[in-house]
Amino acid sequence: MTQAEVDRAVARATGESVRTIQRLGFLIADPDSELTDPDDEELGPYVLDWDELERERLERPLTQRVLEAA
């Protein structure tokens, strides 16, 4: 499966645009490769919990969110 096919499949499944999916950077995980440290600084996080990220964003004070958006 090519990256373009992955992007289109994720876009269809999530209802997001292909451009948004490309920006977020989805990849197919290799089930034979063990992720020894998904939070490794050098290799980056392999998994991002979008619900947790949104919850953290919404828990920040409104004034901080307004400043971040500017």
N, CA, C and O atoms as a Tripos MOL2 file, in Angstrom:
@<TRIPOS>MOLECULE
protein
  280   279    70     0     0
PROTEIN
NO_CHARGES

@<TRIPOS>ATOM
      1 N           0.8520   -1.1760    0.0000 N.3       1 MET1
      2 CA          0.0000    0.0000    0.0000 C.3       1 MET1
      3 C           0.8950    1.2360    0.0000 C.2       1 MET1
      4 O           1.7990    1.3620    0.8250 O.2       1 MET1
      5 N           0.6340    2.1260   -0.9190 N.am      2 THR2
      6 CA          1.4420    3.3450   -1.0050 C.3       2 THR2
      7 C           0.9860    4.3510    0.0560 C.2       2 THR2
      8 O          -0.0830    4.2030    0.6470 O.2       2 THR2
      9 N           1.8110    5.3700    0.2850 N.am      3 GLN3
     10 CA          1.4490    6.4030    1.2540 C.3       3 GLN3
     11 C           0.1720    7.1190    0.8270 C.2       3 GLN3
     12 O          -0.6600    7.4550    1.6690 O.2       3 GLN3
     13 N           0.0110    7.3530   -0.4720 N.am      4 ALA4
     14 CA         -1.2030    8.0080   -0.9690 C.3       4 ALA4
     15 C          -2.4420    7.1620   -0.6750 C.2       4 ALA4
     16 O          -3.4930    7.6950   -0.3190 O.2       4 ALA4
     17 N          -2.3170    5.8440   -0.8260 N.am      5 GLU5
     18 CA         -3.4380    4.9510   -0.5230 C.3       5 GLU5
     19 C          -3.7580    4.9610    0.9630 C.2       5 GLU5
     20 O          -4.9260    4.9460    1.3500 O.2       5 GLU5
     21 N          -2.7210    4.9850    1.7950 N.am      6 VAL6
     22 CA         -2.9200    5.0770    3.2480 C.3       6 VAL6
     23 C          -3.6590    6.3660    3.5790 C.2       6 VAL6
     24 O          -4.6370    6.3560    4.3270 O.2       6 VAL6
     25 N          -3.1890    7.4690    3.0210 N.am      7 ASP7
     26 CA         -3.8030    8.7710    3.2990 C.3       7 ASP7
     27 C          -5.2790    8.7790    2.8950 C.2       7 ASP7
     28 O          -6.1240    9.2730    3.6410 O.2       7 ASP7
     29 N          -5.5860    8.2370    1.7240 N.am      8 ARG8
     30 CA         -6.9810    8.2150    1.2640 C.3       8 ARG8
     31 C          -7.8430    7.3100    2.1400 C.2       8 ARG8
     32 O          -8.9860    7.6470    2.4480 O.2       8 ARG8
     33 N          -7.2980    6.1660    2.5400 N.am      9 ALA9
     34 CA         -8.0620    5.2390    3.3850 C.3       9 ALA9
     35 C          -8.3510    5.8560    4.7540 C.2       9 ALA9
     36 O          -9.4660    5.7450    5.2640 O.2       9 ALA9
     37 N          -7.3620    6.4970    5.3380 N.am     10 VAL10
     38 CA         -7.5640    7.1380    6.6440 C.3      10 VAL10
     39 C          -8.5440    8.2970    6.5060 C.2      10 VAL10
     40 O          -9.3920    8.4970    7.3760 O.2      10 VAL10
     41 N          -8.4370    9.0540    5.4310 N.am     11 ALA11
     42 CA         -9.3600   10.1730    5.2000 C.3      11 ALA11
     43 C         -10.7990    9.6650    5.0840 C.2      11 ALA11
     44 O         -11.7160   10.2520    5.6570 O.2      11 ALA11
     45 N         -10.9910    8.5800    4.3440 N.am     12 ARG12
     46 CA        -12.3370    8.0070    4.2180 C.3      12 ARG12
     47 C         -12.8560    7.5330    5.5710 C.2      12 ARG12
     48 O         -14.0190    7.7540    5.9060 O.2      12 ARG12
     49 N         -11.9910    6.8800    6.3490 N.am     13 ALA13
     50 CA        -12.4080    6.3250    7.6390 C.3      13 ALA13
     51 C         -12.7000    7.4000    8.6810 C.2      13 ALA13
     52 O         -13.5620    7.2140    9.5390 O.2      13 ALA13
     53 N         -11.9940    8.5100    8.6120 N.am     14 THR14
     54 CA        -12.1440    9.5510    9.6320 C.3      14 THR14
     55 C         -13.0430   10.7010    9.2120 C.2      14 THR14
     56 O         -13.5220   11.4570   10.0570 O.2      14 THR14
     57 N         -13.2770   10.8400    7.9090 N.am     15 GLY15
     58 CA        -14.0590   11.9680    7.4260 C.3      15 GLY15
     59 C         -13.2380   13.2380    7.2580 C.2      15 GLY15
     60 O         -13.7830   14.2860    6.9110 O.2      15 GLY15
     61 N         -11.9440   13.1560    7.4960 N.am     16 GLU16
     62 CA        -11.0560   14.3090    7.3150 C.3      16 GLU16
     63 C         -10.6330   14.4020    5.8520 C.2      16 GLU16
     64 O         -10.7990   13.4560    5.0820 O.2      16 GLU16
     65 N         -10.0900   15.5450    5.4860 N.am     17 SER17
     66 CA         -9.5800   15.6940    4.1250 C.3      17 SER17
     67 C          -8.2500   14.9510    3.9950 C.2      17 SER17
     68 O          -7.5450   14.7280    4.9790 O.2      17 SER17
     69 N          -7.9280   14.5780    2.7720 N.am     18 VAL18
     70 CA         -6.6420   13.9190    2.5210 C.3      18 VAL18
     71 C          -5.5050   14.8470    2.9390 C.2      18 VAL18
     72 O          -4.4990   14.3880    3.4810 O.2      18 VAL18
     73 N          -5.6530   16.1320    2.6950 N.am     19 ARG19
     74 CA         -4.6170   17.1130    3.0660 C.3      19 ARG19
     75 C          -4.3720   17.0980    4.5770 C.2      19 ARG19
     76 O          -3.2240   17.1450    5.0210 O.2      19 ARG19
     77 N          -5.4480   17.0330    5.3650 N.am     20 THR20
     78 CA         -5.3000   16.9760    6.8270 C.3      20 THR20
     79 C          -4.5750   15.7080    7.2350 C.2      20 THR20
     80 O          -3.6930   15.7420    8.0940 O.2      20 THR20
     81 N          -4.9370   14.5970    6.6280 N.am     21 ILE21
     82 CA         -4.2920   13.3220    6.9460 C.3      21 ILE21
     83 C          -2.8140   13.3760    6.5700 C.2      21 ILE21
     84 O          -1.9730   12.8770    7.3170 O.2      21 ILE21
     85 N          -2.4860   13.9700    5.4280 N.am     22 GLN22
     86 CA         -1.0800   14.1030    5.0320 C.3      22 GLN22
     87 C          -0.3200   14.9460    6.0500 C.2      22 GLN22
     88 O           0.8200   14.6330    6.3950 O.2      22 GLN22
     89 N          -0.9510   16.0140    6.5280 N.am     23 ARG23
     90 CA         -0.3030   16.9010    7.4970 C.3      23 ARG23
     91 C          -0.0590   16.1750    8.8220 C.2      23 ARG23
     92 O           0.9610   16.3960    9.4760 O.2      23 ARG23
     93 N          -0.9990   15.3060    9.2160 N.am     24 LEU24
     94 CA         -0.8610   14.5860   10.4800 C.3      24 LEU24
     95 C           0.1540   13.4530   10.3740 C.2      24 LEU24
     96 O           0.7590   13.0700   11.3760 O.2      24 LEU24
     97 N           0.3460   12.9150    9.1780 N.am     25 GLY25
     98 CA          1.4060   11.9360    8.9520 C.3      25 GLY25
     99 C           1.1250   10.5350    9.4430 C.2      25 GLY25
    100 O           1.8460   10.0330   10.3040 O.2      25 GLY25
    101 N           0.1040    9.8930    8.9240 N.am     26 PHE26
    102 CA         -0.2000    8.5190    9.2950 C.3      26 PHE26
    103 C           0.7220    7.5550    8.5550 C.2      26 PHE26
    104 O           1.0970    7.7890    7.4060 O.2      26 PHE26
    105 N           1.0790    6.4690    9.2350 N.am     27 LEU27
    106 CA          1.9140    5.4210    8.6560 C.3      27 LEU27
    107 C           1.3090    4.0710    8.9850 C.2      27 LEU27
    108 O           0.5370    3.9450    9.9350 O.2      27 LEU27
    109 N           1.6550    3.0670    8.2050 N.am     28 ILE28
    110 CA          1.2580    1.7010    8.5250 C.3      28 ILE28
    111 C           2.3420    1.1050    9.4100 C.2      28 ILE28
    112 O           3.5210    1.1090    9.0550 O.2      28 ILE28
    113 N           1.9340    0.5960   10.5590 N.am     29 ALA29
    114 CA          2.8870   -0.0190   11.4840 C.3      29 ALA29
    115 C           3.2350   -1.4200   10.9890 C.2      29 ALA29
    116 O           2.3770   -2.1420   10.4810 O.2      29 ALA29
    117 N           4.4770   -1.7860   11.1420 N.am     30 ASP30
    118 CA          4.9270   -3.1310   10.7930 C.3      30 ASP30
    119 C           4.7020   -4.0270   12.0080 C.2      30 ASP30
    120 O           5.3750   -3.8520   13.0240 O.2      30 ASP30
    121 N           3.7740   -4.9830   11.9300 N.am     31 PRO31
    122 CA          3.4860   -5.8170   13.1020 C.3      31 PRO31
    123 C           4.6680   -6.6720   13.5370 C.2      31 PRO31
    124 O           4.6910   -7.1590   14.6680 O.2      31 PRO31
    125 N           5.6510   -6.8630   12.6570 N.am     32 ASP32
    126 CA          6.8250   -7.6560   13.0120 C.3      32 ASP32
    127 C           7.8920   -6.8310   13.7280 C.2      32 ASP32
    128 O           8.8350   -7.3900   14.2870 O.2      32 ASP32
    129 N           7.7490   -5.5070   13.7150 N.am     33 SER33
    130 CA          8.7220   -4.6370   14.3740 C.3      33 SER33
    131 C           8.2100   -4.2450   15.7480 C.2      33 SER33
    132 O           7.1060   -3.7200   15.8930 O.2      33 SER33
    133 N           9.0340   -4.5090   16.7530 N.am     34 GLU34
    134 CA          8.6570   -4.1540   18.1140 C.3      34 GLU34
    135 C           9.0370   -2.7020   18.3840 C.2      34 GLU34
    136 O          10.1560   -2.2840   18.0880 O.2      34 GLU34
    137 N           8.1110   -1.9400   18.9420 N.am     35 LEU35
    138 CA          8.3980   -0.5630   19.3390 C.3      35 LEU35
    139 C           8.9750   -0.6110   20.7450 C.2      35 LEU35
    140 O           8.2450   -0.7860   21.7200 O.2      35 LEU35
    141 N          10.2820   -0.4550   20.8410 N.am     36 THR36
    142 CA         10.9110   -0.5610   22.1500 C.3      36 THR36
    143 C          10.6010    0.6270   23.0330 C.2      36 THR36
    144 O          10.3920    0.4570   24.2340 O.2      36 THR36
    145 N          10.5650    1.8190   22.4800 N.am     37 ASP37
    146 CA         10.2530    3.0180   23.2540 C.3      37 ASP37
    147 C           9.5050    4.0000   22.3640 C.2      37 ASP37
    148 O          10.1270    4.7900   21.6550 O.2      37 ASP37
    149 N           8.1710    3.9600   22.3930 N.am     38 PRO38
    150 CA          7.4040    4.8310   21.5050 C.3      38 PRO38
    151 C           7.5530    6.3120   21.8130 C.2      38 PRO38
    152 O           7.1660    7.1460   20.9940 O.2      38 PRO38
    153 N           8.1050    6.6610   22.9730 N.am     39 ASP39
    154 CA          8.2840    8.0710   23.3310 C.3      39 ASP39
    155 C           9.7270    8.5280   23.1790 C.2      39 ASP39
    156 O          10.0940    9.5910   23.6780 O.2      39 ASP39
    157 N          10.5460    7.7420   22.4990 N.am     40 ASP40
    158 CA         11.9520    8.0850   22.3040 C.3      40 ASP40
    159 C          12.0770    9.4620   21.6600 C.2      40 ASP40
    160 O          11.4440    9.7360   20.6400 O.2      40 ASP40
    161 N          12.8930   10.3260   22.2570 N.am     41 GLU41
    162 CA         13.0650   11.6980   21.7620 C.3      41 GLU41
    163 C          13.5730   11.7170   20.3180 C.2      41 GLU41
    164 O          13.1270   12.5340   19.5120 O.2      41 GLU41
    165 N          14.4940   10.8270   19.9980 N.am     42 GLU42
    166 CA         15.1210   10.8340   18.6810 C.3      42 GLU42
    167 C          14.2250   10.2370   17.6030 C.2      42 GLU42
    168 O          14.1780   10.7390   16.4800 O.2      42 GLU42
    169 N          13.5220    9.1720   17.9440 N.am     43 LEU43
    170 CA         12.6860    8.4900   16.9640 C.3      43 LEU43
    171 C          11.2540    9.0010   16.9720 C.2      43 LEU43
    172 O          10.4450    8.5960   16.1370 O.2      43 LEU43
    173 N          10.9400    9.8740   17.8960 N.am     44 GLY44
    174 CA          9.6170   10.4870   17.9570 C.3      44 GLY44
    175 C           8.5710    9.5630   18.5410 C.2      44 GLY44
    176 O           8.8010    8.3640   18.6950 O.2      44 GLY44
    177 N           7.4210   10.1290   18.8660 N.am     45 PRO45
    178 CA          6.3510    9.2430   19.3230 C.3      45 PRO45
    179 C           5.7380    8.5300   18.1260 C.2      45 PRO45
    180 O           5.4610    9.1520   17.1000 O.2      45 PRO45
    181 N           5.5290    7.2410   18.2560 N.am     46 TYR46
    182 CA          4.9410    6.4730   17.1620 C.3      46 TYR46
    183 C           3.4200    6.5240   17.2070 C.2      46 TYR46
    184 O           2.7470    6.3340   16.1940 O.2      46 TYR46
    185 N           2.8930    6.7840   18.4010 N.am     47 VAL47
    186 CA          1.4530    6.7590   18.5850 C.3      47 VAL47
    187 C           1.0200    8.0660   19.2250 C.2      47 VAL47
    188 O           1.6350    8.5290   20.1860 O.2      47 VAL47
    189 N          -0.0230    8.6490   18.6990 N.am     48 LEU48
    190 CA         -0.5600    9.8750   19.2670 C.3      48 LEU48
    191 C          -2.0340    9.6450   19.5560 C.2      48 LEU48
    192 O          -2.8120    9.3470   18.6500 O.2      48 LEU48
    193 N          -2.4120    9.7830   20.8130 N.am     49 ASP49
    194 CA         -3.8050    9.6280   21.2110 C.3      49 ASP49
    195 C          -4.5040   10.9580   20.9660 C.2      49 ASP49
    196 O          -4.3880   11.8820   21.7720 O.2      49 ASP49
    197 N          -5.2330   11.0580   19.8510 N.am     50 TRP50
    198 CA         -5.8610   12.3200   19.4660 C.3      50 TRP50
    199 C          -6.9020   12.7670   20.4730 C.2      50 TRP50
    200 O          -7.0810   13.9680   20.6810 O.2      50 TRP50
    201 N          -7.5990   11.8190   21.1080 N.am     51 ASP51
    202 CA         -8.5880   12.1840   22.1240 C.3      51 ASP51
    203 C          -7.9080   12.8130   23.3360 C.2      51 ASP51
    204 O          -8.3890   13.8080   23.8790 O.2      51 ASP51
    205 N          -6.7890   12.2300   23.7560 N.am     52 GLU52
    206 CA         -6.0420   12.7860   24.8870 C.3      52 GLU52
    207 C          -5.4900   14.1710   24.5450 C.2      52 GLU52
    208 O          -5.5390   15.0840   25.3700 O.2      52 GLU52
    209 N          -4.9760   14.3220   23.3510 N.am     53 LEU53
    210 CA         -4.4430   15.6130   22.9240 C.3      53 LEU53
    211 C          -5.5330   16.6840   22.9270 C.2      53 LEU53
    212 O          -5.3070   17.8010   23.3940 O.2      53 LEU53
    213 N          -6.7060   16.3500   22.4120 N.am     54 GLU54
    214 CA         -7.8230   17.2970   22.3970 C.3      54 GLU54
    215 C          -8.2760   17.6330   23.8160 C.2      54 GLU54
    216 O          -8.5700   18.7890   24.1180 O.2      54 GLU54
    217 N          -8.3330   16.6290   24.6800 N.am     55 ARG55
    218 CA         -8.7230   16.8500   26.0770 C.3      55 ARG55
    219 C          -7.7400   17.7970   26.7590 C.2      55 ARG55
    220 O          -8.1520   18.7140   27.4700 O.2      55 ARG55
    221 N          -6.4470   17.5820   26.5470 N.am     56 GLU56
    222 CA         -5.4340   18.4630   27.1330 C.3      56 GLU56
    223 C          -5.5700   19.8800   26.5880 C.2      56 GLU56
    224 O          -5.4310   20.8530   27.3300 O.2      56 GLU56
    225 N          -5.8420   19.9930   25.2950 N.am     57 ARG57
    226 CA         -6.0000   21.3120   24.6920 C.3      57 ARG57
    227 C          -7.1900   22.0430   25.3010 C.2      57 ARG57
    228 O          -7.1040   23.2360   25.5950 O.2      57 ARG57
    229 N          -8.2920   21.3360   25.4910 N.am     58 LEU58
    230 CA         -9.5010   21.9570   26.0270 C.3      58 LEU58
    231 C          -9.3860   22.2820   27.5160 C.2      58 LEU58
    232 O         -10.0920   23.1590   28.0140 O.2      58 LEU58
    233 N          -8.5010   21.5800   28.2280 N.am     59 GLU59
    234 CA         -8.3280   21.8410   29.6560 C.3      59 GLU59
    235 C          -7.4890   23.0840   29.9210 C.2      59 GLU59
    236 O          -7.5200   23.6280   31.0250 O.2      59 GLU59
    237 N          -6.7360   23.5410   28.9130 N.am     60 ARG60
    238 CA         -5.9440   24.7630   29.0980 C.3      60 ARG60
    239 C          -6.8900   25.9450   29.2270 C.2      60 ARG60
    240 O          -7.9630   25.9490   28.6230 O.2      60 ARG60
    241 N          -6.5060   26.9470   30.0050 N.am     61 PRO61
    242 CA         -7.3610   28.1320   30.1360 C.3      61 PRO61
    243 C          -7.6470   28.7590   28.7730 C.2      61 PRO61
    244 O          -6.8100   28.7220   27.8710 O.2      61 PRO61
    245 N          -8.8370   29.3320   28.6400 N.am     62 LEU62
    246 CA         -9.2550   29.9360   27.3820 C.3      62 LEU62
    247 C          -8.2810   31.0140   26.9260 C.2      62 LEU62
    248 O          -7.9860   31.1090   25.7350 O.2      62 LEU62
    249 N          -7.7790   31.8260   27.8490 N.am     63 THR63
    250 CA         -6.8540   32.8960   27.4510 C.3      63 THR63
    251 C          -5.5960   32.3220   26.8250 C.2      63 THR63
    252 O          -5.0680   32.8930   25.8700 O.2      63 THR63
    253 N          -5.1060   31.2010   27.3450 N.am     64 GLN64
    254 CA         -3.9100   30.5700   26.7780 C.3      64 GLN64
    255 C          -4.2110   30.0500   25.3760 C.2      64 GLN64
    256 O          -3.3750   30.1730   24.4810 O.2      64 GLN64
    257 N          -5.4010   29.4670   25.1730 N.am     65 ARG65
    258 CA         -5.7670   28.9500   23.8540 C.3      65 ARG65
    259 C          -5.9010   30.0800   22.8420 C.2      65 ARG65
    260 O          -5.5210   29.9220   21.6820 O.2      65 ARG65
    261 N          -6.4380   31.2150   23.2720 N.am     66 VAL66
    262 CA         -6.5810   32.3610   22.3720 C.3      66 VAL66
    263 C          -5.2080   32.8690   21.9600 C.2      66 VAL66
    264 O          -4.9900   33.1950   20.7940 O.2      66 VAL66
    265 N          -4.2770   32.9380   22.9160 N.am     67 LEU67
    266 CA         -2.9220   33.4010   22.6070 C.3      67 LEU67
    267 C          -2.2200   32.4400   21.6530 C.2      67 LEU67
    268 O          -1.4920   32.8780   20.7620 O.2      67 LEU67
    269 N          -2.4310   31.1220   21.8320 N.am     68 GLU68
    270 CA         -1.7940   30.1310   20.9630 C.3      68 GLU68
    271 C          -2.3340   30.2250   19.5410 C.2      68 GLU68
    272 O          -1.6020   29.9770   18.5820 O.2      68 GLU68
    273 N          -3.5900   30.5770   19.3990 N.am     69 ALA69
    274 CA         -4.2060   30.6540   18.0750 C.3      69 ALA69
    275 C          -3.7590   31.8980   17.3120 C.2      69 ALA69
    276 O          -3.8500   31.9430   16.0860 O.2      69 ALA69
    277 N          -3.2820   32.8980   18.0300 N.am     70 ALA70
    278 CA         -2.8980   34.1710   17.3840 C.3      70 ALA70
    279 C          -1.5820   34.0670   16.6550 C.2      70 ALA70
    280 O          -1.1240   35.0450   16.0650 O.2      70 ALA70
@<TRIPOS>BOND
     1     1     2 1
     2     2     3 1
     3     3     4 2
     4     3     5 am
     5     5     6 1
     6     6     7 1
     7     7     8 2
     8     7     9 am
     9     9    10 1
    10    10    11 1
    11    11    12 2
    12    11    13 am
    13    13    14 1
    14    14    15 1
    15    15    16 2
    16    15    17 am
    17    17    18 1
    18    18    19 1
    19    19    20 2
    20    19    21 am
    21    21    22 1
    22    22    23 1
    23    23    24 2
    24    23    25 am
    25    25    26 1
    26    26    27 1
    27    27    28 2
    28    27    29 am
    29    29    30 1
    30    30    31 1
    31    31    32 2
    32    31    33 am
    33    33    34 1
    34    34    35 1
    35    35    36 2
    36    35    37 am
    37    37    38 1
    38    38    39 1
    39    39    40 2
    40    39    41 am
    41    41    42 1
    42    42    43 1
    43    43    44 2
    44    43    45 am
    45    45    46 1
    46    46    47 1
    47    47    48 2
    48    47    49 am
    49    49    50 1
    50    50    51 1
    51    51    52 2
    52    51    53 am
    53    53    54 1
    54    54    55 1
    55    55    56 2
    56    55    57 am
    57    57    58 1
    58    58    59 1
    59    59    60 2
    60    59    61 am
    61    61    62 1
    62    62    63 1
    63    63    64 2
    64    63    65 am
    65    65    66 1
    66    66    67 1
    67    67    68 2
    68    67    69 am
    69    69    70 1
    70    70    71 1
    71    71    72 2
    72    71    73 am
    73    73    74 1
    74    74    75 1
    75    75    76 2
    76    75    77 am
    77    77    78 1
    78    78    79 1
    79    79    80 2
    80    79    81 am
    81    81    82 1
    82    82    83 1
    83    83    84 2
    84    83    85 am
    85    85    86 1
    86    86    87 1
    87    87    88 2
    88    87    89 am
    89    89    90 1
    90    90    91 1
    91    91    92 2
    92    91    93 am
    93    93    94 1
    94    94    95 1
    95    95    96 2
    96    95    97 am
    97    97    98 1
    98    98    99 1
    99    99   100 2
   100    99   101 am
   101   101   102 1
   102   102   103 1
   103   103   104 2
   104   103   105 am
   105   105   106 1
   106   106   107 1
   107   107   108 2
   108   107   109 am
   109   109   110 1
   110   110   111 1
   111   111   112 2
   112   111   113 am
   113   113   114 1
   114   114   115 1
   115   115   116 2
   116   115   117 am
   117   117   118 1
   118   118   119 1
   119   119   120 2
   120   119   121 am
   121   121   122 1
   122   122   123 1
   123   123   124 2
   124   123   125 am
   125   125   126 1
   126   126   127 1
   127   127   128 2
   128   127   129 am
   129   129   130 1
   130   130   131 1
   131   131   132 2
   132   131   133 am
   133   133   134 1
   134   134   135 1
   135   135   136 2
   136   135   137 am
   137   137   138 1
   138   138   139 1
   139   139   140 2
   140   139   141 am
   141   141   142 1
   142   142   143 1
   143   143   144 2
   144   143   145 am
   145   145   146 1
   146   146   147 1
   147   147   148 2
   148   147   149 am
   149   149   150 1
   150   150   151 1
   151   151   152 2
   152   151   153 am
   153   153   154 1
   154   154   155 1
   155   155   156 2
   156   155   157 am
   157   157   158 1
   158   158   159 1
   159   159   160 2
   160   159   161 am
   161   161   162 1
   162   162   163 1
   163   163   164 2
   164   163   165 am
   165   165   166 1
   166   166   167 1
   167   167   168 2
   168   167   169 am
   169   169   170 1
   170   170   171 1
   171   171   172 2
   172   171   173 am
   173   173   174 1
   174   174   175 1
   175   175   176 2
   176   175   177 am
   177   177   178 1
   178   178   179 1
   179   179   180 2
   180   179   181 am
   181   181   182 1
   182   182   183 1
   183   183   184 2
   184   183   185 am
   185   185   186 1
   186   186   187 1
   187   187   188 2
   188   187   189 am
   189   189   190 1
   190   190   191 1
   191   191   192 2
   192   191   193 am
   193   193   194 1
   194   194   195 1
   195   195   196 2
   196   195   197 am
   197   197   198 1
   198   198   199 1
   199   199   200 2
   200   199   201 am
   201   201   202 1
   202   202   203 1
   203   203   204 2
   204   203   205 am
   205   205   206 1
   206   206   207 1
   207   207   208 2
   208   207   209 am
   209   209   210 1
   210   210   211 1
   211   211   212 2
   212   211   213 am
   213   213   214 1
   214   214   215 1
   215   215   216 2
   216   215   217 am
   217   217   218 1
   218   218   219 1
   219   219   220 2
   220   219   221 am
   221   221   222 1
   222   222   223 1
   223   223   224 2
   224   223   225 am
   225   225   226 1
   226   226   227 1
   227   227   228 2
   228   227   229 am
   229   229   230 1
   230   230   231 1
   231   231   232 2
   232   231   233 am
   233   233   234 1
   234   234   235 1
   235   235   236 2
   236   235   237 am
   237   237   238 1
   238   238   239 1
   239   239   240 2
   240   239   241 am
   241   241   242 1
   242   242   243 1
   243   243   244 2
   244   243   245 am
   245   245   246 1
   246   246   247 1
   247   247   248 2
   248   247   249 am
   249   249   250 1
   250   250   251 1
   251   251   252 2
   252   251   253 am
   253   253   254 1
   254   254   255 1
   255   255   256 2
   256   255   257 am
   257   257   258 1
   258   258   259 1
   259   259   260 2
   260   259   261 am
   261   261   262 1
   262   262   263 1
   263   263   264 2
   264   263   265 am
   265   265   266 1
   266   266   267 1
   267   267   268 2
   268   267   269 am
   269   269   270 1
   270   270   271 1
   271   271   272 2
   272   271   273 am
   273   273   274 1
   274   274   275 1
   275   275   276 2
   276   275   277 am
   277   277   278 1
   278   278   279 1
   279   279   280 2
@<TRIPOS>SUBSTRUCTURE
     1 MET1         2 RESIDUE 1 A MET
     2 THR2         6 RESIDUE 1 A THR
     3 GLN3        10 RESIDUE 1 A GLN
     4 ALA4        14 RESIDUE 1 A ALA
     5 GLU5        18 RESIDUE 1 A GLU
     6 VAL6        22 RESIDUE 1 A VAL
     7 ASP7        26 RESIDUE 1 A ASP
     8 ARG8        30 RESIDUE 1 A ARG
     9 ALA9        34 RESIDUE 1 A ALA
    10 VAL10       38 RESIDUE 1 A VAL
    11 ALA11       42 RESIDUE 1 A ALA
    12 ARG12       46 RESIDUE 1 A ARG
    13 ALA13       50 RESIDUE 1 A ALA
    14 THR14       54 RESIDUE 1 A THR
    15 GLY15       58 RESIDUE 1 A GLY
    16 GLU16       62 RESIDUE 1 A GLU
    17 SER17       66 RESIDUE 1 A SER
    18 VAL18       70 RESIDUE 1 A VAL
    19 ARG19       74 RESIDUE 1 A ARG
    20 THR20       78 RESIDUE 1 A THR
    21 ILE21       82 RESIDUE 1 A ILE
    22 GLN22       86 RESIDUE 1 A GLN
    23 ARG23       90 RESIDUE 1 A ARG
    24 LEU24       94 RESIDUE 1 A LEU
    25 GLY25       98 RESIDUE 1 A GLY
    26 PHE26      102 RESIDUE 1 A PHE
    27 LEU27      106 RESIDUE 1 A LEU
    28 ILE28      110 RESIDUE 1 A ILE
    29 ALA29      114 RESIDUE 1 A ALA
    30 ASP30      118 RESIDUE 1 A ASP
    31 PRO31      122 RESIDUE 1 A PRO
    32 ASP32      126 RESIDUE 1 A ASP
    33 SER33      130 RESIDUE 1 A SER
    34 GLU34      134 RESIDUE 1 A GLU
    35 LEU35      138 RESIDUE 1 A LEU
    36 THR36      142 RESIDUE 1 A THR
    37 ASP37      146 RESIDUE 1 A ASP
    38 PRO38      150 RESIDUE 1 A PRO
    39 ASP39      154 RESIDUE 1 A ASP
    40 ASP40      158 RESIDUE 1 A ASP
    41 GLU41      162 RESIDUE 1 A GLU
    42 GLU42      166 RESIDUE 1 A GLU
    43 LEU43      170 RESIDUE 1 A LEU
    44 GLY44      174 RESIDUE 1 A GLY
    45 PRO45      178 RESIDUE 1 A PRO
    46 TYR46      182 RESIDUE 1 A TYR
    47 VAL47      186 RESIDUE 1 A VAL
    48 LEU48      190 RESIDUE 1 A LEU
    49 ASP49      194 RESIDUE 1 A ASP
    50 TRP50      198 RESIDUE 1 A TRP
    51 ASP51      202 RESIDUE 1 A ASP
    52 GLU52      206 RESIDUE 1 A GLU
    53 LEU53      210 RESIDUE 1 A LEU
    54 GLU54      214 RESIDUE 1 A GLU
    55 ARG55      218 RESIDUE 1 A ARG
    56 GLU56      222 RESIDUE 1 A GLU
    57 ARG57      226 RESIDUE 1 A ARG
    58 LEU58      230 RESIDUE 1 A LEU
    59 GLU59      234 RESIDUE 1 A GLU
    60 ARG60      238 RESIDUE 1 A ARG
    61 PRO61      242 RESIDUE 1 A PRO
    62 LEU62      246 RESIDUE 1 A LEU
    63 THR63      250 RESIDUE 1 A THR
    64 GLN64      254 RESIDUE 1 A GLN
    65 ARG65      258 RESIDUE 1 A ARG
    66 VAL66      262 RESIDUE 1 A VAL
    67 LEU67      266 RESIDUE 1 A LEU
    68 GLU68      270 RESIDUE 1 A GLU
    69 ALA69      274 RESIDUE 1 A ALA
    70 ALA70      278 RESIDUE 1 A ALA
